[in-house]
Amino acid sequence: MLTASQVRAARAGLRWDRAELSRVSGVSDWRLRCIEDEARIGDVAMGAVQAVRTAFEEAGVVFLDGAGLKLPS
């Protein structure tokens, strides 16, 4: 599972704005705002969350158990 804080941290670490993440993942800006909100991430379709995760992983982000992540060097 991906957490909202992991999404925000990965995006910041890669220096991507929401427009870039939207372009790379194919997820709309509105859905990205929901994914980055702890209270609303559970309301987003898992396919959208998985698309965001895949985009980050393809950029070299490694998601750790719990709420951690490792950014590419």
Buried (B, 14 or more C-beta within 10 A) or exposed (E): EBBBBBBBBBBEBBEBEBEEBBEBBBBEEEBBEBBBBEEEBEEBEEEBBEBBBEBBEEBEBEBEEEEEBEBEE
